Protein backbone atom coordinates (compact mmCIF):
# COMPACT_ATOMS: atom_id res chain seq x y z
CA UNK A 1 0.00 0.00 0.00
CA UNK A 2 1.19 3.47 -0.87
CA UNK A 3 -0.13 6.07 1.56
CA UNK A 4 1.46 9.45 2.17
CA UNK A 5 1.03 11.72 5.18
CA UNK A 6 2.36 15.23 4.48
CA UNK A 7 2.98 17.38 7.54
CA UNK A 8 4.02 21.02 7.27
CA UNK A 9 4.45 23.87 9.70
CA UNK A 10 6.90 26.32 11.23
CA UNK A 11 9.80 25.48 13.53
CA UNK A 12 9.02 23.99 16.98
CA UNK A 13 5.29 23.63 16.32
CA UNK A 14 5.50 19.92 17.10
CA UNK A 15 5.37 18.48 13.59
CA UNK A 16 8.46 16.31 14.15
CA UNK A 17 7.06 14.76 17.32
CA UNK A 18 3.68 14.21 15.66
CA UNK A 19 5.26 12.73 12.52
CA UNK A 20 7.29 10.22 14.50
CA UNK A 21 4.23 9.26 16.55
CA UNK A 22 2.16 8.70 13.40
CA UNK A 23 4.90 6.57 11.87
CA UNK A 24 5.06 4.41 14.98
CA UNK A 25 1.28 4.16 15.41
CA UNK A 26 0.55 3.15 11.80
CA UNK A 27 3.79 1.42 10.83
CA UNK A 28 4.84 4.03 8.27
CA UNK A 29 8.36 5.13 7.38
CA UNK A 30 9.30 8.64 8.55
CA UNK A 31 11.44 11.31 6.92
CA UNK A 32 12.28 14.58 8.66
CA UNK A 33 12.96 16.61 5.53
CA UNK A 34 14.33 19.41 7.67
CA UNK A 35 17.34 17.20 8.35
CA UNK A 36 18.13 17.24 4.63
CA UNK A 37 18.34 21.02 4.72
CA UNK A 38 20.16 21.05 8.05
CA UNK A 39 22.75 18.67 6.59
CA UNK A 40 23.17 20.98 3.61
CA UNK A 41 23.42 23.96 5.96
CA UNK A 42 26.05 22.18 8.05
CA UNK A 43 28.14 21.42 4.98
CA UNK A 44 27.71 25.02 3.82
CA UNK A 45 29.08 26.19 7.17
CA UNK A 46 31.98 23.81 6.56
CA UNK A 47 32.74 25.64 3.32
CA UNK A 48 30.88 23.61 0.70
CA UNK A 49 28.63 25.69 -1.61
CA UNK A 50 25.00 24.94 -0.73
CA UNK A 51 24.01 23.75 -4.21
CA UNK A 52 26.99 21.35 -4.35
CA UNK A 53 26.26 20.15 -0.81
CA UNK A 54 22.66 19.33 -1.80
CA UNK A 55 23.62 17.56 -5.02
CA UNK A 56 26.17 15.37 -3.24
CA UNK A 57 24.32 14.79 0.04
CA UNK A 58 25.04 11.42 1.62
CA UNK A 59 23.27 9.42 4.32
CA UNK A 60 26.12 10.02 6.74
CA UNK A 61 25.60 13.78 6.36
CA UNK A 62 22.01 13.40 7.59
CA UNK A 63 23.15 11.20 10.48
CA UNK A 64 25.52 13.80 11.93
CA UNK A 65 24.95 14.65 15.58
CA UNK A 66 25.63 18.39 15.23
CA UNK A 67 22.61 19.36 13.11
CA UNK A 68 20.37 20.74 15.88
CA UNK A 69 22.20 23.96 16.76
CA UNK A 70 20.77 27.44 16.12
CA UNK A 71 23.70 28.15 13.79
CA UNK A 72 22.84 25.15 11.61
CA UNK A 73 19.12 26.00 11.70
CA UNK A 74 19.90 29.47 10.36
CA UNK A 75 22.14 28.03 7.63
CA UNK A 76 19.46 25.48 6.73
CA UNK A 77 16.82 28.18 6.37
CA UNK A 78 19.07 30.16 4.03
CA UNK A 79 19.90 27.02 2.01
CA UNK A 80 16.20 26.18 1.71
CA UNK A 81 15.60 29.53 0.00
CA UNK A 82 18.05 28.52 -2.76
CA UNK A 83 16.11 27.07 -5.76
CA UNK A 84 19.09 24.91 -6.79
CA UNK A 85 19.20 23.32 -3.34
CA UNK A 86 15.47 22.61 -3.30
CA UNK A 87 15.59 21.09 -6.79
CA UNK A 88 18.42 18.76 -5.83
CA UNK A 89 16.51 17.42 -2.83
CA UNK A 90 13.02 17.07 -4.36
CA UNK A 91 13.55 13.73 -6.11
CA UNK A 92 14.77 12.04 -2.93
CA UNK A 93 11.70 13.21 -1.03
CA UNK A 94 9.21 12.26 -3.75
CA UNK A 95 10.64 8.75 -4.04
CA UNK A 96 10.51 8.30 -0.28
CA UNK A 97 6.89 9.47 -0.11
CA UNK A 98 5.59 6.79 -2.50
CA UNK A 99 7.36 3.81 -0.99
CA UNK A 100 5.33 0.74 -0.19
CA UNK A 101 3.93 0.49 3.32
CA UNK A 102 3.18 4.17 3.83
CA UNK A 103 5.32 7.21 4.56
CA UNK A 104 5.20 10.31 6.74
CA UNK A 105 7.19 13.37 5.68
CA UNK A 106 7.42 16.58 7.66
CA UNK A 107 8.78 19.89 6.47
CA UNK A 108 7.55 23.19 5.12
CA UNK A 109 6.45 22.44 1.54
CA UNK A 110 5.47 18.77 1.66
CA UNK A 111 1.75 19.19 1.05
CA UNK A 112 2.16 22.00 -1.48
CA UNK A 113 5.22 21.02 -3.53
CA UNK A 114 6.66 17.59 -2.68
CA UNK A 115 3.42 15.62 -2.20
CA UNK A 116 0.48 17.68 -3.51
CA UNK A 117 -1.52 14.45 -3.91
CA UNK A 118 -0.83 13.09 -0.40
CA UNK A 119 -3.73 11.15 1.09
CA UNK A 120 -3.44 13.13 4.34
CA UNK A 121 -2.15 16.66 4.83
CA UNK A 122 -1.62 18.38 8.17
CA UNK A 123 -0.42 21.89 8.87
CA UNK A 124 0.88 21.95 12.43
CA UNK A 125 1.35 25.39 13.92
CA UNK A 126 1.54 27.28 17.22
CA UNK A 127 2.12 30.84 18.35
CA UNK A 128 5.65 32.20 17.97
CA UNK A 129 5.88 32.58 21.74
CA UNK A 130 4.88 28.97 22.41
CA UNK A 131 7.30 27.67 19.81
CA UNK A 132 10.16 29.82 21.07
CA UNK A 133 9.61 28.59 24.62
CA UNK A 134 9.69 24.96 23.51
CA UNK A 135 12.82 25.47 21.43
CA UNK A 136 14.53 27.39 24.26
CA UNK A 137 13.87 24.52 26.67
CA UNK A 138 15.37 22.08 24.15
CA UNK A 139 18.47 24.22 23.69
CA UNK A 140 18.82 24.76 27.43
CA UNK A 141 18.59 21.00 27.97
CA UNK A 142 21.32 20.57 25.36
CA UNK A 143 23.56 22.92 27.32
CA UNK A 144 23.43 25.88 24.94
CA UNK A 145 23.60 29.34 26.51
CA UNK A 146 20.92 31.42 24.78
CA UNK A 147 18.10 33.57 26.12
CA UNK A 148 14.44 32.90 25.41
CA UNK A 149 14.19 36.38 23.87
CA UNK A 150 16.95 35.52 21.41
CA UNK A 151 15.20 32.29 20.47
CA UNK A 152 11.93 34.17 19.90
CA UNK A 153 13.71 36.63 17.62
CA UNK A 154 15.27 33.75 15.69
CA UNK A 155 11.89 32.03 15.34
CA UNK A 156 10.22 35.17 13.99
CA UNK A 157 13.07 35.85 11.56
CA UNK A 158 12.95 32.29 10.27
CA UNK A 159 9.16 32.35 9.94
CA UNK A 160 9.38 35.48 7.82
CA UNK A 161 12.09 34.05 5.59
CA UNK A 162 10.29 30.73 5.13
CA UNK A 163 7.00 32.43 4.29
CA UNK A 164 8.45 35.02 1.90
CA UNK A 165 11.01 32.98 -0.03
CA UNK A 166 10.46 32.69 -3.78
CA UNK A 167 11.12 28.94 -3.86
CA UNK A 168 8.27 26.95 -2.31
CA UNK A 169 7.28 29.34 0.48
CA UNK A 170 5.84 27.84 3.65
CA UNK A 171 2.06 27.95 3.35
CA UNK A 172 -0.67 25.54 4.34
CA UNK A 173 -2.08 23.50 1.45
CA UNK A 174 -5.70 24.40 0.75
CA UNK A 175 -6.82 20.89 1.69
CA UNK A 176 -4.60 20.54 4.78
CA UNK A 177 -6.10 20.04 8.23
CA UNK A 178 -4.90 22.82 10.55
CA UNK A 179 -3.65 21.68 13.96
CA UNK A 180 -2.76 24.49 16.38
CA UNK A 181 -0.69 23.03 19.23
CA UNK A 182 -0.19 26.27 21.17
CA UNK A 183 -2.10 25.01 24.20
CA UNK A 184 -1.89 21.26 23.54
CA UNK A 185 0.26 18.73 25.32
CA UNK A 186 1.98 16.02 23.27
CA UNK A 187 -0.68 13.37 23.90
CA UNK A 188 -3.55 15.64 22.87
CA UNK A 189 -1.78 16.79 19.71
CA UNK A 190 -0.78 13.29 18.61
CA UNK A 191 -4.25 11.87 19.25
CA UNK A 192 -5.77 14.65 17.14
CA UNK A 193 -3.34 13.83 14.34
CA UNK A 194 -4.03 10.09 14.63
CA UNK A 195 -7.72 10.74 14.07
CA UNK A 196 -7.02 12.67 10.86
CA UNK A 197 -4.91 9.78 9.58
CA UNK A 198 -7.57 7.21 10.52
CA UNK A 199 -10.12 9.16 8.49
CA UNK A 200 -7.73 9.22 5.54
CA UNK A 201 -7.14 5.48 5.77
CA UNK A 202 -10.86 4.81 5.98
CA UNK A 203 -11.40 6.69 2.74
CA UNK A 204 -8.91 4.38 1.02
CA UNK A 205 -10.82 1.25 1.97
C-alpha positions in Angstrom: 0.0 0.0 0.0 1.2 3.5 -0.9 -0.1 6.1 1.6 1.5 9.4 2.2 1.0 11.7 5.2 2.4 15.2 4.5 3.0 17.4 7.5 4.0 21.0 7.3 4.4 23.9 9.7 6.9 26.3 11.2 9.8 25.5 13.5 9.0 24.0 17.0 5.3 23.6 16.3 5.5 19.9 17.1 5.4 18.5 13.6 8.5 16.3 14.1 7.1 14.8 17.3 3.7 14.2 15.7 5.3 12.7 12.5 7.3 10.2 14.5 4.2 9.3 16.6 2.2 8.7 13.4 4.9 6.6 11.9 5.1 4.4 15.0 1.3 4.2 15.4 0.6 3.2 11.8 3.8 1.4 10.8 4.8 4.0 8.3 8.4 5.1 7.4 9.3 8.6 8.5 11.4 11.3 6.9 12.3 14.6 8.7 13.0 16.6 5.5 14.3 19.4 7.7 17.3 17.2 8.3 18.1 17.2 4.6 18.3 21.0 4.7 20.2 21.0 8.0 22.7 18.7 6.6 23.2 21.0 3.6 23.4 24.0 6.0 26.0 22.2 8.1 28.1 21.4 5.0 27.7 25.0 3.8 29.1 26.2 7.2 32.0 23.8 6.6 32.7 25.6 3.3 30.9 23.6 0.7 28.6 25.7 -1.6 25.0 24.9 -0.7 24.0 23.7 -4.2 27.0 21.4 -4.3 26.3 20.1 -0.8 22.7 19.3 -1.8 23.6 17.6 -5.0 26.2 15.4 -3.2 24.3 14.8 0.0 25.0 11.4 1.6 23.3 9.4 4.3 26.1 10.0 6.7 25.6 13.8 6.4 22.0 13.4 7.6 23.1 11.2 10.5 25.5 13.8 11.9 24.9 14.7 15.6 25.6 18.4 15.2 22.6 19.4 13.1 20.4 20.7 15.9 22.2 24.0 16.8 20.8 27.4 16.1 23.7 28.1 13.8 22.8 25.2 11.6 19.1 26.0 11.7 19.9 29.5 10.4 22.1 28.0 7.6 19.5 25.5 6.7 16.8 28.2 6.4 19.1 30.2 4.0 19.9 27.0 2.0 16.2 26.2 1.7 15.6 29.5 0.0 18.0 28.5 -2.8 16.1 27.1 -5.8 19.1 24.9 -6.8 19.2 23.3 -3.3 15.5 22.6 -3.3 15.6 21.1 -6.8 18.4 18.8 -5.8 16.5 17.4 -2.8 13.0 17.1 -4.4 13.6 13.7 -6.1 14.8 12.0 -2.9 11.7 13.2 -1.0 9.2 12.3 -3.8 10.6 8.7 -4.0 10.5 8.3 -0.3 6.9 9.5 -0.1 5.6 6.8 -2.5 7.4 3.8 -1.0 5.3 0.7 -0.2 3.9 0.5 3.3 3.2 4.2 3.8 5.3 7.2 4.6 5.2 10.3 6.7 7.2 13.4 5.7 7.4 16.6 7.7 8.8 19.9 6.5 7.5 23.2 5.1 6.5 22.4 1.5 5.5 18.8 1.7 1.7 19.2 1.1 2.2 22.0 -1.5 5.2 21.0 -3.5 6.7 17.6 -2.7 3.4 15.6 -2.2 0.5 17.7 -3.5 -1.5 14.4 -3.9 -0.8 13.1 -0.4 -3.7 11.2 1.1 -3.4 13.1 4.3 -2.2 16.7 4.8 -1.6 18.4 8.2 -0.4 21.9 8.9 0.9 21.9 12.4 1.4 25.4 13.9 1.5 27.3 17.2 2.1 30.8 18.3 5.7 32.2 18.0 5.9 32.6 21.7 4.9 29.0 22.4 7.3 27.7 19.8 10.2 29.8 21.1 9.6 28.6 24.6 9.7 25.0 23.5 12.8 25.5 21.4 14.5 27.4 24.3 13.9 24.5 26.7 15.4 22.1 24.1 18.5 24.2 23.7 18.8 24.8 27.4 18.6 21.0 28.0 21.3 20.6 25.4 23.6 22.9 27.3 23.4 25.9 24.9 23.6 29.3 26.5 20.9 31.4 24.8 18.1 33.6 26.1 14.4 32.9 25.4 14.2 36.4 23.9 16.9 35.5 21.4 15.2 32.3 20.5 11.9 34.2 19.9 13.7 36.6 17.6 15.3 33.7 15.7 11.9 32.0 15.3 10.2 35.2 14.0 13.1 35.8 11.6 13.0 32.3 10.3 9.2 32.4 9.9 9.4 35.5 7.8 12.1 34.0 5.6 10.3 30.7 5.1 7.0 32.4 4.3 8.4 35.0 1.9 11.0 33.0 0.0 10.5 32.7 -3.8 11.1 28.9 -3.9 8.3 27.0 -2.3 7.3 29.3 0.5 5.8 27.8 3.7 2.1 27.9 3.4 -0.7 25.5 4.3 -2.1 23.5 1.5 -5.7 24.4 0.8 -6.8 20.9 1.7 -4.6 20.5 4.8 -6.1 20.0 8.2 -4.9 22.8 10.5 -3.7 21.7 14.0 -2.8 24.5 16.4 -0.7 23.0 19.2 -0.2 26.3 21.2 -2.1 25.0 24.2 -1.9 21.3 23.5 0.3 18.7 25.3 2.0 16.0 23.3 -0.7 13.4 23.9 -3.6 15.6 22.9 -1.8 16.8 19.7 -0.8 13.3 18.6 -4.3 11.9 19.2 -5.8 14.6 17.1 -3.3 13.8 14.3 -4.0 10.1 14.6 -7.7 10.7 14.1 -7.0 12.7 10.9 -4.9 9.8 9.6 -7.6 7.2 10.5 -10.1 9.2 8.5 -7.7 9.2 5.5 -7.1 5.5 5.8 -10.9 4.8 6.0 -11.4 6.7 2.7 -8.9 4.4 1.0 -10.8 1.2 2.0 
